[in-house]
Amino acid sequence: MNAHTKPLAWLIIAMLLGGCPSATTTPKTNAPNSNAQPGSGSGSPTAATGRLPSAFRRTDPRAHLAPGATRFDLYVMSKCPFGTRVENTLAELVKVLPEHLDLRVDYITTKTASGFSALHGPDELSGNKIELCVMKRYPLPRTFMPFLRCQNRDFRQVPHNWKDCARSSNMDIARIETCLASEADTLLAASLQRAKDAGARGSPTMVIGGRPYSGKRTRRAFLRAICDAVTGRKPRACSELGALVPLRVTVLGDKRCTKCRTGYELRRLRSAFAKVVVRHVDYASSEGKKLYKDLGLKLLPAVILAADAPKTDGYDAFKRWLTAAGGRYTMRVWNAKWDPTAEICDNGKDDTGNGKVDCADATCAKKVICRKLMPRHLTMFMRSRCPYCNRAIKQLAPAIKRMGRKLRFEVHFVARQRDPNGQLRSMYGPADLDEAKRRLCAARLLGRSHARRMRLLRYMTCRADNYREDVWKPCARKSRLPVKRVARCAAGKRGEKLLERDAAIGHKLEINGTPTFLINNRYKVSGGIASKVERELCKRNKTLPGC
């Protein structure tokens, strides 16, 4: 064979063994082999190896894909635990869908004046570059995914664990280091732009078959989404899925309940199951009453899953949140507090048929709406170290002073029930309770005089500027409080008893969030928006100064 016929012969061999080279790429004699392992060389085939010259080996990393393969774009951060979990799951699917999963990984970073920055710091930035170089040198998912999975075993060690992972994945460290020295910034800039074009801000962001994906991140859920997006012949792995069984959900509510919401629970279900079909049933209907009775329910709203829930995608991971009841499954609803069989205390009707309307019914006795009406009265439930409480007290102080003696202003403190050691607890720690005792002791020592109560208000507004600190005496002296007597009271049994009695008030009224306000001893306003509290106070007390 002469020199002019050799290239034609090698081209024929290449077409027989692997297909034609890309029509848009002119083969070069020393073109790199992206699929080769470290140490592989190039040259003419020999009788012993049958290898092709590198000029005729495939350089397209997607040449192995079947027609209609699903493109999966994954945008992550190398030290993000949520992103690494998705990568680990996809590593399993790469093995079973080698020809039908076109996996592409890009990194979410930020361009700065001096270069780049990453959410989890410089180590993550280095990790992003290393992983991009690995994928540059070893572009097949079945080759680079074992490396990513190795790093993800301890993502906190990224990028320091990359060489060990490269060795365990049979990669040439020198080739990756060459890329890091010459191409890493360029690769990162291109990856950043692709993530930006996709609108990826959080890790992981996923696009499957050109459509954003926000479903469950399990092997089965990913497999179904990938199989659904395959436009050609479905791979064998898709046959294991079978037909998708939708999760059928019934929400049992009561139209009379204005606060019976299940949005949180339904969002959880939609994020956990591949397909959710929801229907709403009202308690007043015959079906609603039957469901309520058959399932032994006590409070509404209720989220009820159909009997075939175990056949749905996502059930195994979610079943710990479910309770079997009456052949179905119920999900715990965090704000299920409505008793549909009880008297509604403010609708002017006899809901129970016992001849007693609203607050006259014994079941309404402990409700806030049935408390004794006390005009021109404002009660605040707070925690002394709650930032919203301190902001609210500072903003409300001018209005309270303006209304003067016409307004009765009181403060109560919220504490949790006793711990196993018999002590009251606070979400802000013991210092919160210590400050509450000081304020209660001061109120007890000052008495009911309006002028003296204004001293306590002055103290609280002063402490609002440094509520995180334990330094309280300067504000106490500035407000003319009896410092020594307050300290002695707060440190002793009297302070503990005062706090016990005071915390019991909020507990009885089921007040946990702070700040919470009671207007006229009856109407509740939650949240620290002072303008809203003042507006509601004036709405129900139009004769107060400034209203």
Secondary structure, 3 states (H helix, E strand, C coil): CCCCCHHHHHHHHHHHHCCCCCCCCCCCCCCCCCCCCCCCCCCCCCCCCCCCCHHHCCCCCCCCCCCCCEEEEEEECCCCHHHHHHHHHHHHHHHHCCCCEEEEEEECCEEECCEEECCCCHHHHHHHHHHHHHHHHCCCHHHHHHHHHHHHCCHHHCCCCHHHHHHHCCCCHHHHHHHHHHCHHHHHHHHHHHHHHCCCCCCCEEEECCEEECCCCCHHHHHHHHHHHCCCCCCHHHHHCCCCCCEEEEEEECCCCCCCCCHHHHHHHHHHCCCEEEEEEECCCHHHHHHHHHCCCCCECEEEECCCHHHCCCHHHHHHHEEEECCEEEECCCCCCECCCCCCCCCCCCCCCCCCCHHHCHHHCCCHHHCCCCCCEEEEEECCCCHHHHHHHHHHHHHHHHHHHHCEEEEEECCECCCCCCCCECCCCHHHHHHHHHHHHHHHHHCCCHHHHHHHHHHHHHHCCCCCCCCCHHHHHHCCCCHHHHHHHHHCHHHHHHHHHHHHHHHHCCCCCCCEEEECCCEEEECCCHHHHHHHHHHHCCCCCCC
